[in-house]
Amino acid sequence: MEVCDELRSFEATGVYRLNGTCTSAGATYLDPVRLLNASYQRFRIVPSAYYSRSFGPQHQEGEPEIERPEKRRKRKRNQKPKPRELNPMERIAEARHQEAKPLLLNAHESLVKAKHLLEYISKTIKGNEHTLDAGSGSENNFVELGTSWRAPFYEITICFRNPHVLGNEEGFFHAQKTSFPLFNSLISVEGTDEAEGEFRNRRYILPRGSCFLMADFKRVRDLIPCSPNQGYNLIVVDPPWENGCVRQKEVYPTLPNKNFLYLPVQQLAHPTGALLVLWITNREKLRAFVEKKLLPSWGVEDSTVFYWLKVKPDGSLIGDLDLFHHRPYECLLLGYINVNANAKKGSNFKLLERSQVIMSVPGAHSRKPPLEKYIPGPKPSRCIELFARELFPRWTSWGNEPLHFQDTMYFSEK
Ligand SMILES: C[S@@+](CC[C@H](N)C(=O)[O-])C[C@H]1O[C@@H](n2cnc3c(N)ncnc32)[C@H](O)[C@@H]1O
């Protein structure tokens, strides 16, 4: 493909396949804003609101600073850090890192070589657009509101827009407002256009065909479909793992590992097969728990690891690849549930045979790039995200704050 065609295709899809020199690896650059924009007709994601870490107040022109954990450490002048012996778990983690490193370096090198793509990225990630009027007051804290005694009484008023069916009034819509209990009720956005929700003076943009259940883990079984045929082909899980960084920043509450053994993943999977995608941290203890206990208890087979390598808008890595506790990448484990051997060979599920590297500029803390376009498996698929903070068309989003990134502060009008 010609360079122009590649960029045109990237502009349309938000996915750019890079050809590394190492044949066992696949590397792709994703533009989450472009991918998300495909979900909306009347709205667009504001890049500066999405890439808030690249446009923070400390950010200086020409220095796209994202995370510099090493800066935070106070160290006396001229004092070198003392090398510390790694404990046995850390040694296993280091060996895993050394194994992944050539793949990651190769993927990154192919991005650095794609000069036309980098120029394009830095031109399009600009931060001077205005967001919609988000309403008065600060953002709603759904996690807190959901635990209040008032939670059962909170209602969201949703304005659905549908085209006029009578006459030739093309381009005209009629709006219909309906109120729903906000917590513990499954809300579907049906219709041909996105809907707008209103709750406590804030507005939320709801993509058409999306569905959400704002509820605590204790009620996760409410998600189990009445009939197995309403199960899901793609299940993405991004658990609130216990982790020092999240605790310190108080971004969201976390849950002990044992709780995740009770997620009804098997009951959510479609009987004809599902692909499970699980985001994990780089802690070896967690990786061991996931591989030895969690995935077998969910019935997940043949898991493969993919990597999400985080880059700055100029294409450089957000941090040193070898920094032990702050790797500039995260891992996602992918595996099959109920997929028989024939289906694995016959469908594009077989892409799972090799590790892949996804690269993108990260958004807000812990916000993951959207994966549906990139992930193998049957299409169109029925998809669900567990512990979601945003909505997508044709997806069910569950968690204690699935409307978080739907606030109008992240959007502008098209
Ligand atoms: C790692 S974050 C998910 C990030 C999300 N995938 C994204 O890309 O923005 C984990 C989410 O789980 C939610 N969570 C924590 N405890 C929960 C609970 N008891 N029940 C439901 N959700 C919970 C957190 O509030 C947070 O939104």
The ligand as a MOL file (V3000), in Angstrom:
LIG
                    3D

  0  0  0     0  0            999 V3000
M  V30 BEGIN CTAB
M  V30 COUNTS 27 29 0 0 0
M  V30 BEGIN ATOM
M  V30 1 C -9.1570 -0.4140 35.9680 0
M  V30 2 S -10.5970 0.5400 36.1400 0 CHG=1
M  V30 3 C -11.3880 0.3160 34.6160 0
M  V30 4 C -10.8560 1.2370 33.5670 0
M  V30 5 C -11.6210 1.1820 32.2730 0
M  V30 6 N -11.5060 -0.0910 31.6120 0
M  V30 7 C -11.1390 2.2790 31.3460 0
M  V30 8 O -10.5440 1.9670 30.2930 0
M  V30 9 O -11.3540 3.4560 31.6550 0 CHG=-1
M  V30 10 C -11.5610 -0.4280 37.2360 0
M  V30 11 C -12.9870 0.0540 37.4590 0
M  V30 12 O -13.6170 -0.8500 38.3810 0
M  V30 13 C -14.4650 -0.0820 39.2310 0
M  V30 14 N -14.7700 -0.7950 40.4910 0
M  V30 15 C -14.0460 -0.8160 41.6430 0
M  V30 16 N -14.6870 -1.5070 42.6020 0
M  V30 17 C -15.8580 -1.9320 42.0640 0
M  V30 18 C -16.9670 -2.6630 42.5700 0
M  V30 19 N -17.0010 -3.0990 43.8380 0
M  V30 20 N -18.0090 -2.8910 41.7480 0
M  V30 21 C -17.9990 -2.4450 40.4670 0
M  V30 22 N -16.9860 -1.7290 39.9270 0
M  V30 23 C -15.9230 -1.4680 40.7150 0
M  V30 24 C -13.6490 1.1640 39.4770 0
M  V30 25 O -14.4430 2.2110 40.0050 0
M  V30 26 C -13.1190 1.4390 38.0680 0
M  V30 27 O -14.0510 2.1860 37.3440 0
M  V30 END ATOM
M  V30 BEGIN BOND
M  V30 1 1 1 2
M  V30 2 1 2 3
M  V30 3 1 2 10
M  V30 4 1 3 4
M  V30 5 1 4 5
M  V30 6 1 5 6
M  V30 7 1 5 7
M  V30 8 2 7 8
M  V30 9 1 7 9
M  V30 10 1 10 11
M  V30 11 1 11 12
M  V30 12 1 11 26
M  V30 13 1 12 13
M  V30 14 1 13 14
M  V30 15 1 13 24
M  V30 16 1 14 15
M  V30 17 1 14 23
M  V30 18 2 15 16
M  V30 19 1 16 17
M  V30 20 1 17 18
M  V30 21 2 17 23
M  V30 22 1 18 19
M  V30 23 2 18 20
M  V30 24 1 20 21
M  V30 25 2 21 22
M  V30 26 1 22 23
M  V30 27 1 24 25
M  V30 28 1 24 26
M  V30 29 1 26 27
M  V30 END BOND
M  V30 END CTAB
M  END
